[in-house]
Amino acid sequence: MRKGDPSDVPPVERRPLQRKRVLLGGIITYASGAHSFACTFRNLAASGARINIGRDMQFPSEFYLINVKDQLAHEAKVIWNNGTEVGVEFKQTFQVDKITDPAVSFLKALWLSKAPR
């Protein structure tokens, strides 16, 4: 490879904000809380996250994602999915313990069921 070869250039970072590496427990839920399963946050930013899921888990492209430790719930949209990891963009974020809207109160109930005591 010659110096100055275009293949020497590192790939361009497409995310607007850098993500922080984390290892946090989470919950994916949809259908007003009728369906939910555990996941793990691997990278986290204010605008989105990379999460680990079970192999080939099936769920809709838009769902709620609960960060159990930080007491946050995010309305999330899948940006990419490789079968075991998913990149999501956050559309809206809720402080779980402050939820009063009955339409999303299931998020608080799910968080309470998983929150450390």
N, C-alpha and C positions, 0 to 999 in steps of 0.2 A: 504494500500500500504506500502510495506517495504522499508526502506531506502536502496538505491543502486539498486532498481528495475529498469530495463531498460526503463520502461515507464516514469521514472522521468527525463530522459535526454531530453533536448529541441531539437527540430528538427534541422538538420544541414542546415545552410544557403547555398544554391546552387549558388547564384549569386556571380560572382567574385568581384563586387564592390557594396558597400551599396548604396541604393537609398535614395534620399531626398524626404520627403513628400512635395507635392506642390498642388496647386489648380490653374491650368492654362488652358486657352482656347486653343483649337487646332482644326485642320481640318484634316480629313482623305480624301485623294483623290487618284483616280486611273483612268486608261484608258486615260492617258495624260490630266487629268483634266476634262474629260467629266462627271465624277461622283465625288461628294464631299459631306461631311456632317460634322457637328460640333461634337466635342468630348471634354473631359476634362482630362488633365493630372492629375494623383493622386500621382504617385511616379515617380522620374526622376533620371537617372544616365547617365554618358557619354555613356554607352553601351546599354541602353534601357529604357523602361518606362512601367508603368501600366496606362492604360487609361480607362475611363468610356465611354461607347457608349450607344446608345438607345437599348432597349430590342430586342434581336435577329436580329440586323442589319446584313445584308448580304454584304460582301465585300471579295475580294481575300486575300489570305494568304500573299501576298507581295503588298505593297502600299506605298504611301508617306504620311508622318505625319508632319504637320506644327505646330510648337510651335509659336503662334502669338506674344506673348509678347517678347520672346527672339530672334525673327527674324531668327529662324532656321527651316530648312526642313530636314527631315530624310527619307532615303529610309529604310523602316521597314519591318520586317518579323514577323508574328505571332508565338509566342512560346506556348501560351496557351490562351484559350477563354472559359469563363464560361457563356456566354450569355449576360451579362451586362458589364463585364470588360474584357480587353484583355491585355496580357503581350506581349510586342514586343522587339525585338532585333534590334538595329540600324546597318544597313550595311554600310551606307554612310551618311554624314551630310553636308549640304550646308548652308552657310550664305546667307539668302534669298536676301538681298539687293545687293549682289555681283554676283548674277547669271547672266552669259552671254551666257551660252549654250542654243541654241534654243530648244533642246530636253526637257529641264526642265524649260523653261521660264514660263510655266503655273503656276509653284509654286510661282513665284514672283507676278504674276497677282492675284492669289487667296489670297496671303498674303496681298497685297495692298487693296483688297476688304474688308478685315476683320480687318486690323490694325487700332488701335485707332488713331484718328486725333488730 
